Amino acid sequence: MEHGHKKQQVALNSVAASLLLTAMKLVVGIMTGSIGIISEAAHSALDFGAAALTLFAVRMSDKPADKKHHYGHAKVESVSALIETGLLIITSVWIIYAAAERLITGAKEIEVTWYAIAIMVISILVDVSRSRALKKVARETNSQALEADALHFSSDILSSAVVLLGLVFVWLGIAWADAAAGIAVAIVVAKAAFGLGKQTIDVLTDAAPEGLAERIEEITRNVGGVINIDMLRVKPTGPQVFVEMAISVSRTLSVEKIQTICATIEARVREAFPVAEITINTRPIALNSETIAERVHVISLNHNLHAHNIATNLAEQKKYITFDVEIDQQLTIKEAHETVNALEEELHREFDGDLDICIHLDPLRNEERSTSSLPHTEEERVRTIIVQVAEGIEHMHDIHDIKIRRTDKQKLIITLHCSFSDETLLEEVHSLTSRLEGAIYHSLPDAGRVIIHAEPIAA
């Protein structure tokens, strides 16, 4: 909003300045008969029209995106700048024609007066003031329309100085100097117009600013997790750019990790450039460094299955892969088997060579049940059995935090903690806790779920 107010205010001041200069130059040009001053009046008249167009453009460009203009209205400024370019070129052609005609047919008597000199000096001072103000706001807001308006006033400074010099030469008796000054003004204006026109056409044809795409690509490649940039497009729109890219990432990454990578890219690009919007598409790819366990895990996730306890044995050219998958316990054995068969078929397509797969089905429990506490006497009986069973497991210490609940189906839910020495390998810990779990199920036939949390003794 602040940028929009600045742009509109400086554009409105330009309209007022252009109108004042046009009127003064036209009156003095007619009174003195100077084609240089008249050409300057015509130039200022076109500046007035261009400034009015700029004011309209900056007001339109600040409107937000809507259903018809998905990228906003910022390109209205570019259209305005292109129209101004055309007006400048037309002005230059007319001035050159009029000056050439006067040189061919003979110089017209020109009256060099103090007010003719004064109006050109005033014009230069006004142009200097307006050009600086426009350039300052154009840089702050990256407004192409204001940049075009600033160019008009900048060219006016030089052209007014040339006309003033021509009047001095006429006063010294060199009559053709006025027409020559007019031609010089036209050349300066035309050169500036072509430069502005090229820049404006680049924006309207969505030409990416030089070096911008390369810098965004460099920023993206430095973000961890990005394997490759498959596509990068940059669309400039007024003071901002829209960025669209597609990147390759490892298929073993979680959705949350991929979202973090994309968010990091967006934050770093925004830090470097005033980007309006970044769209990032990701393509998961298989890496040569993937282990067999990672490949099994990823493919299982694609089937909405969680694979664990993945083990691989290699015998000559044959791979033996075993693992557990969690299957909804509400499925029948036939439905569960069909689900796992689909997974197995894809695994055969994934791995080359001879492959033997054995999958253990784990029932996935995700229901919520009401539970209640046991009578004190019964709870102590169950607790005593658990402690006694645990005493038969070597290397297991300090059975504690035993909690026992009963479900509405009269099944026991048992959770407990146990400790191991800090140097015990996790593989051994898992084997021992599995033994304890099996022993509890054997000793307590009504046990429905046993969860054992292992921890180091120090914990």
N, C-alpha and C positions, 0 to 999 in steps of 0.2 A: 504494500500500500504506500509506503514511504517513497519507494522508487517511482511508483506511478505518479504520485503528486509532484515530485521533482521534474519528471519528464514533461508533464502537462504544463507546469508553470514556466519552464524555460522555453517551451514551444510557443506558448502564448506571448511571451516577451518578444520572441523572434517575429511573430506576426505583426505586432505593433511597430517594431523597429523597421521592418521591411516596408510597411505602408508609409511611414513617415519619410524614409529615404526616397522612395519612388516619387512621391509628390514633390519633394524639394528638387530632386534632380530633373524631373520633367519640366518644371517651371523655369529653372535656370537654363536648361538646355535649349528650350524654345526661345528664351530671351536672348541668349548669346549666339545661337545658331551652331553650337559645337556638336558635331556628330559623336565625339567622344563622350560628352556628358549625356547626350540623348541615348547612346548605346548603354551607358551606365544606368539610365532611368529604366530602359527596357529590361536590363539585367535585374534590377531591383524589383521591377513589377513581377517578373517571373519568380524571383525569390519570395515575393509576397504570396503568390499562389502556392509555391512549394511549401512555404512555412505553414500556410493554412492547411495544406494537405498533410503535413507532418503532424500538426496538432490533432487532426482527425485520426491519423494513423496511430499515434501513441495512446489516444483514448480507446481506440478499438483493440489495440494489442494487449491492453491490460485486462480485457474481459477473460474470464476463465473458460476452460474447455466445456463444450456442450455436446449434445447428441449428434450434431452435424459436424462440428469441428473438434475432432478427438484430440488434436495436438494443440488446441488453443488458437488464439488469433494473432500470434506474434508475427507471422509472415506478412500481415498487413503493412508493417513497417517496411519490409523489403519491396513490396509492390509500390509503396509510396516513393521509396528511394529510386526505383526504376523509372517511374513517371518523371521525377525531378531530373533524372539523367537525360531523358528525352527532351525536356524543356530547355535544359542547358545547351544541348547540341543544336536545337532549333535557333536559340538565341545567337549562338556563335556564328551559324551560317548567315543569319540575317545581318549581323554586324559586319561580317567580312564583305558581303555583297554591297551594302550601303557604302562602306569605306572605299572599296575598289571602284565603284561608280563615281565617287567624288574625285578620286585620284585621276581617273581617265578623263572626266569631263572638265576638270579644273577645280581648284580649291574655291570654296565659298568663303566669303568674308566672315570672319569670326570675331566677335567682340569679347575680348578678354577683360573681365571686370573683377572687382574685389569679391563680389558675392559668388562669382563662379569658382574662384579659388577657395573661398570660405566653405562652400557647400561640399567640395571634394575633401577638404580637411575634416569637416564634421563627419562625412561619410566614413572616412578611414577610422576615426576614433570610435564611432558606433560599431563598425564592423569588428574592430579589435575586441571590444567589450563583449559583443554577442558571440563571437567565435570562441573565445576562451570559456564563456559560460556553457555553451553547447558542448564543446569538447569534454569539459569536466564531467558533465552529467552523462554524456554518451559513454565515457569510460566507466563510470560508476554502474551504469545500468546495461551496458553492452547494447545500446539502442542503435540500430542501423539507420533509422529515420533521422534521429538527432545528429548522427555522424554525417549524413548527407547534408543536413541543414548547416552544420558547422563548416562543411566544405564550401558551401555557397558563400558564406560570410568570409571565409579565408580567401577565396578567389576574388571576392569584392575588394579586399584590402589591396591586393596586388594590382587589380585592374584600375582601381581608383587612383593608385599611385602613378600608374602609367598615364592615365588621362590627365592627371595634374601635371606630370612632366611634359605632356603634349601641349598643354595650354601655355606653359612657360616658353616652349619653343615657338609657338605661334606669336606670343608677345614679343619674342626676339626677331620675328619676321619670317620664320620658316612655316609657311601656311600649310604645307602637306603633313606636318607633324601630328595634327589632330586626327586625320584619317589613319595615319600609321599607328597612332596610339589605340584607335578603335580596333584595328586588326590584331594588334598585340594582345588586347584584352580578350578578343574572341579566341585566339589560340590558347591562352592560359585557361580560359573557361572550358574549352573543348577537351583539353588534355585531362583536366580534373574530372570532367564528366565521364570520359572513357574509363578512367581508373575506378570510379565509383560504380559504373555500370557493370564492369567485369566482376567486381566483388558482390554486387547485388544478384547477378545472374547465378553465381556460384551458390548463393544461399537458396535461391528459388529452385535450383535444380538439385538440391540436397547434396552438394559437394561437401565432403567432410573437411573441416578446417585442417590446414596443413600440420602434420605432426600429432594431431589429437588422437587418432586411432592407434598410432604406434605407442603413444604414451599410456593409453588405457590398456593396451595389450601388455606392456611392460609391468604395469601395476598388477594386472590379473595373474600373470605368470609367477609373480613373487608371493602369491597367497598359497599357503600350504594346502595340499590336497588337490590342486588343479593339475591334471595330467596333460591336457592339451586344450587349446582354444580352437574349436571347430568352425566358428563363424563369429564375425564381429561387424556390426553396422552402426554407423554414427549418423544421426539425422539432426542438423542444426535447425533450430526454430527460434528466431529472434535472439534474445540474450541467453538462451539455454539450448542444450542438446539432449536428444533422446538416444539412449544406447541400448542396443539389442545384441546379446551374445549367446553363444552355446558353448559349453565347456564339457570336457570329459573328466569323469571322476571314477575312482575305484568302486566297483559294484559291491564291495564288502563294507562300505561305509553305511552308517545308519542314516535315516532320514534327517534326524536332528543335526548330525555332523555336516551333512550336505547343506542344510539350511544355514548353518554357521559359516560355511565357506562362502556361500552366496552373499550373506549379510556383510562379511568382511570385505569382499570385493566392492560391494555397493558403497560401504563407508569410506574406503580408501579412494575410490573414484570421485565421490562427492567432495572429499577433502581437497582434491586437486582441481576439480572443475565444477562450475555451477550447473550440474546435471539436473534436468527436470525429472527424468524417470529412467530407471534401469530395469530391463527385462532380461533375466538370466535363465536359460534352459540348460538342464544338466542331462548328460548321457552316460549311464553307467557302463563301464567296460571291464573286461577281464584282464588282469595283469599277469605277466609271466611269473611273477614272484608269489602268486597265490599258492597256499598250501592245499592239500587235499581236503583237510578239515574245513578250511575257509570256503572252498568251493561247494562242499556238501551243505554247509550252514546257509550260504546265500541261496542256493537252489531250493532248499527247504523253506526258507522264508518266502520265496516266490510262490510257494504252494500254501502259504499261511500256516506252516508247520514249524515248530521249534525243535531243531535237532541238537542233541547233546550226547556226551560220552562217545564222541566219534573216535574210532580207532581204525588204523590202517595197517595191514600186513602185506608185504610184497614177496611174492614167490616167483622167481624167474620173470616171465612176462605178464603174470597175473596179479591183479590187485584184489585183496580181500578187505572190504569196507564194512564195518559194523557200527551201528549207532542206535540211539533211542530217539523216538519222536513222541511228542505229546499230542494225543488225539482226544477230541471231545468225548467225554465218557458217556454222553447220551446217545452216541452212534451205536449201531449194531456192529457185530464183528464183520459182517459183509460190507457195510458202508465204510468202516475204518480200513479194511483191506483194500478196497477199491481206491481210496484216497492215497494210501501208501504206494499202491501199484503205479499210479500216475507219477508220483515222485521218483520211483525207481526207474521208470522208463526214461525220464529226463536225465537222470544220473548216468544211465548207459549212453545217452547221446553226448553227454558232457565229457566223459573220459574215453580216451583211446585205448585200444587193446582189450584183452580179456578181463572181465570184471565180475566179481562175485559180491553180492550185496545181501546183508542180513540186517533187518530192521526190527527192533524191539518196540512194541506199542505200549506207551504209558498213558493211562487215562488222565485227561486234563480235567481237574476239579476246579470249577469256577462258580459253584453255587454258593449262596449265602444261607446259612442255617442258624436257627436259634439253638443256643447251648445253655446248660445250667450246671451249677456246681454239684459235686458229690457230697453225700453225708460224710461227716468227719471220719467216722470209723472206716468207711469204705475207701475214702481217699488215702488214708494212712496205709491201708492194706496194699493198694495199687502202688503207692510210692515205695513201700518196702520191697515189693517184687522188682521194681525197676532198678533200685539200688543194688539188690542182690545179683540181678542179671549182669549189671555193669561191672561188678567186681570180678567177673570171669573174663573180662576183656583186658588183655595186657596193654601197657603203655597209656591207658586211659585214666585220667585223674579227676577228682573233684566233680562228681555229678551234682549239679545244683540247678536252682531256678526251675524246678519241676512244676509244671502247671497241668492240671487235669480237668477237662470239661466233658460233659455228656451231651450228645445231640438228641434231637427229638426222635431219632430212630434207635436210641439206646446204644450208640457207638461212642467210644472214648476218643477224644482228641487230646493227644499228649505232646507237650513241648518240653524240652529240657536243654540244658547247657552242659558241656563237658570240656575238660582241658587236656592239652598235650604239651610236651616239652617244645620249646621254641624251634628246635632243629628238625622236628618231625616233618617229613615230606607230606605234601597235601594228598598225594596218591595213597599213602599209607593211612592217613587220617580218614579219607573217604572209605577205604576198605573196612576200617575198624568201626566207624559209625554205622556202616551198612550192616555189619555183623550184629551190633547192638540193636539196631532197628528190627532185624529179623528175629532176634531173641525175644524182644518185647512182644512182637506179634505172636510168637509161639507161646509165650507164657501168659498172655492176656488175649484170649480168643475174641473178646468184644472190643479190642482196639481197632478203631477205624482209620486213624491217621496218626503217624508218629513223625515229629519233626525234631531233628537233633542239630543244635548249633555248636560247632567246634570252635575253640579259641585257644590261644597260647596261655600258659599258666600265668604269665605276667599280667594278662588282661583281667 
